[in-house]
Amino acid sequence: MMGLGFGGLGLLSMLVVPVLLIGLAVWFIASLFPRTASTTGRPLFREGTASTESALDILQKRYARGELTQSEYETMRRDLLNDTV
C-alpha cells in the first residue's frame, strides 16, 4: 500500500520547493537589474551615497584630500564655473 511518502512531507515538498526556487530566481534576476526612478530615469542610489553631489563639490573634496595641486584645482574650478554660465 502506498501512502503519501514520508508522512505527507513528500506532497508538501513537491509544492514548497518549486515555489522557493521560483522566488529565488526572481530575486536573483531583480538584483541584476536595479530599479530606476520613474520620473528621472536615473538609478536609485542606496542610502549613504551622494547622488546629488555637484562637480564643484567633488572637485573641492579632491583638493581637500590632496589629490590636486592648487594650480590644478584653480584651473578645473575655473573651467567648471565657465561651463555652467
Backbone as CSV, one residue per row, in Angstrom:
resi,resn,N_x,N_y,N_z,CA_x,CA_y,CA_z,C_x,C_y,C_z
1,MET,0.847,-1.175,0.000,0.000,0.000,0.000,0.896,1.242,0.000
2,MET,0.580,2.185,-0.851,1.406,3.381,-0.988,0.713,4.538,-0.283
3,GLY,1.469,5.197,0.551,0.934,6.363,1.243,1.414,7.645,0.577
4,LEU,1.397,8.705,1.318,1.873,9.979,0.783,3.398,10.068,0.819
5,GLY,4.055,9.150,1.442,5.511,9.162,1.494,6.014,10.131,2.540
6,PHE,6.835,9.653,3.411,7.411,10.462,4.485,6.333,11.141,5.317
7,GLY,5.225,10.517,5.479,4.166,11.065,6.314,3.544,12.323,5.755
8,GLY,3.489,12.471,4.479,2.882,13.658,3.870,3.889,14.734,3.521
9,LEU,5.136,14.568,3.940,6.149,15.575,3.623,6.520,15.573,2.146
10,GLY,6.334,14.454,1.481,6.609,14.382,0.044,5.715,15.326,-0.734
11,LEU,4.441,15.340,-0.421,3.497,16.238,-1.084,3.832,17.692,-0.771
12,LEU,4.158,17.956,0.492,4.495,19.307,0.900,5.747,19.793,0.175
13,SER,6.768,18.945,0.092,7.997,19.358,-0.580,7.777,19.541,-2.072
14,MET,6.861,18.798,-2.650,6.566,18.961,-4.067,5.917,20.312,-4.345
15,LEU,5.295,20.907,-3.363,4.672,22.216,-3.533,5.598,23.354,-3.113
16,VAL,6.331,23.173,-2.031,7.152,24.242,-1.467,8.443,24.455,-2.249
17,VAL,9.122,23.390,-2.618,10.412,23.511,-3.297,10.303,24.283,-4.607
18,PRO,9.365,24.009,-5.486,9.266,24.807,-6.720,8.959,26.280,-6.448
19,VAL,8.123,26.555,-5.461,7.810,27.950,-5.125,9.064,28.663,-4.637
20,LEU,9.856,28.005,-3.794,11.102,28.601,-3.316,12.093,28.826,-4.449
21,LEU,12.197,27.869,-5.357,13.113,28.021,-6.488,12.706,29.165,-7.405
22,ILE,11.419,29.303,-7.651,10.927,30.408,-8.481,11.186,31.742,-7.782
23,GLY,10.929,31.785,-6.489,11.190,33.009,-5.736,12.666,33.384,-5.744
24,LEU,13.531,32.407,-5.597,14.970,32.650,-5.640,15.400,33.157,-7.009
25,ALA,14.842,32.609,-8.070,15.163,33.057,-9.426,14.711,34.493,-9.648
26,VAL,13.512,34.833,-9.181,13.005,36.199,-9.324,13.892,37.177,-8.555
27,TRP,14.268,36.824,-7.348,15.136,37.689,-6.538,16.480,37.893,-7.235
28,PHE,17.062,36.820,-7.772,18.356,36.910,-8.428,18.296,37.809,-9.661
29,ILE,17.268,37.646,-10.476,17.124,38.467,-11.673,16.879,39.923,-11.298
30,ALA,16.080,40.159,-10.266,15.821,41.536,-9.822,17.086,42.196,-9.295
31,SER,17.975,41.435,-8.679,19.213,42.030,-8.171,20.177,42.358,-9.299
32,LEU,20.040,41.706,-10.442,20.888,42.020,-11.591,20.492,43.330,-12.258
33,PHE,19.226,43.675,-12.183,18.714,44.880,-12.823,18.103,45.798,-11.766
34,PRO,18.887,46.747,-11.224,18.346,47.625,-10.179,17.236,48.511,-10.723
35,ARG,16.317,48.831,-9.853,15.185,49.673,-10.245,15.663,51.083,-10.549
36,THR,14.898,51.805,-11.358,15.194,53.201,-11.648,14.014,54.045,-11.216
37,ALA,14.308,55.302,-10.921,13.239,56.231,-10.564,12.424,56.507,-11.826
38,SER,11.124,56.466,-11.717,10.282,56.590,-12.901,10.300,57.995,-13.490
39,THR,10.530,59.015,-12.687,10.476,60.375,-13.214,11.795,60.828,-13.807
40,THR,12.928,60.345,-13.272,14.218,60.825,-13.762,14.914,59.832,-14.666
41,GLY,14.603,58.557,-14.558,15.290,57.555,-15.331,16.665,57.227,-14.795
42,ARG,17.038,57.833,-13.670,18.333,57.559,-13.058,18.189,56.427,-12.058
43,PRO,19.274,55.669,-11.847,19.185,54.586,-10.867,18.976,55.124,-9.464
44,LEU,18.215,54.390,-8.678,18.032,54.760,-7.288,19.304,54.392,-6.535
45,PHE,19.832,55.312,-5.760,21.067,55.074,-5.038,20.766,54.533,-3.659
46,ARG,21.640,53.683,-3.196,21.493,53.144,-1.847,21.770,54.242,-0.833
47,GLU,21.207,54.089,0.338,21.387,55.061,1.398,22.873,55.218,1.712
48,GLY,23.316,56.453,1.861,24.711,56.704,2.209,25.560,57.125,1.033
49,THR,25.028,57.088,-0.183,25.794,57.542,-1.330,25.335,58.933,-1.720
50,ALA,26.235,59.704,-2.234,25.916,61.071,-2.627,25.418,61.060,-4.068
51,SER,24.140,61.232,-4.261,23.584,61.178,-5.602,23.401,62.563,-6.209
52,THR,23.412,63.610,-5.396,23.177,64.953,-5.900,24.401,65.830,-5.749
53,GLU,25.560,65.226,-5.636,26.787,65.975,-5.458,27.175,66.633,-6.783
54,SER,27.465,67.934,-6.749,27.836,68.633,-7.973,29.307,68.393,-8.290
55,ALA,29.672,68.734,-9.511,31.068,68.568,-9.937,31.991,69.454,-9.100
56,LEU,31.512,70.636,-8.732,32.321,71.534,-7.909,32.536,70.954,-6.506
57,ASP,31.516,70.315,-5.954,31.658,69.650,-4.649,32.704,68.541,-4.711
58,ILE,32.658,67.761,-5.765,33.626,66.674,-5.928,35.028,67.241,-6.070
59,LEU,35.159,68.309,-6.841,36.461,68.949,-7.026,37.002,69.466,-5.699
60,GLN,36.158,70.087,-4.898,36.597,70.604,-3.598,37.042,69.472,-2.673
61,LYS,36.342,68.375,-2.702,36.733,67.232,-1.867,38.063,66.643,-2.321
62,ARG,38.259,66.556,-3.631,39.539,66.036,-4.139,40.697,66.943,-3.743
63,TYR,40.473,68.251,-3.791,41.514,69.203,-3.383,41.792,69.075,-1.887
64,ALA,40.729,68.911,-1.113,40.896,68.776,0.341,41.643,67.490,0.698
65,ARG,41.460,66.431,-0.085,42.173,65.173,0.169,43.613,65.217,-0.307
66,GLY,43.983,66.271,-1.036,45.349,66.391,-1.518,45.593,65.710,-2.849
67,GLU,44.538,65.372,-3.560,44.692,64.714,-4.861,45.080,65.702,-5.951
68,LEU,44.832,66.988,-5.710,45.107,68.024,-6.702,46.000,69.097,-6.098
69,THR,46.840,69.694,-6.953,47.617,70.849,-6.501,46.714,72.076,-6.587
70,GLN,47.185,73.176,-6.027,46.372,74.384,-6.043,46.144,74.876,-7.468
71,SER,47.170,74.799,-8.315,47.007,75.269,-9.697,46.042,74.368,-10.470
72,GLU,46.084,73.043,-10.256,45.142,72.139,-10.905,43.719,72.430,-10.438
73,TYR,43.579,72.660,-9.125,42.261,72.959,-8.566,41.691,74.238,-9.176
74,GLU,42.516,75.294,-9.222,42.045,76.578,-9.762,41.673,76.457,-11.238
75,THR,42.465,75.724,-12.005,42.175,75.544,-13.431,40.859,74.798,-13.624
76,MET,40.697,73.703,-12.912,39.466,72.914,-13.042,38.257,73.685,-12.540
77,ARG,38.423,74.433,-11.469,37.334,75.218,-10.893,36.889,76.283,-11.894
78,ARG,37.868,76.946,-12.503,37.574,77.979,-13.490,36.845,77.348,-14.680
79,ASP,37.297,76.192,-15.137,36.620,75.503,-16.248,35.176,75.149,-15.888
80,LEU,34.965,74.640,-14.677,33.600,74.273,-14.270,32.692,75.494,-14.172
81,LEU,33.213,76.583,-13.635,32.388,77.777,-13.498,32.093,78.408,-14.846
82,ASN,33.005,78.300,-15.801,32.770,78.837,-17.148,31.764,78.001,-17.913
83,ASP,31.742,76.685,-17.659,30.799,75.799,-18.344,29.376,76.002,-17.869
84,THR,29.200,76.355,-16.605,27.851,76.476,-16.045,27.223,77.830,-16.349
85,VAL,28.003,78.801,-16.755,27.470,80.152,-17.008,26.901,80.282,-18.363
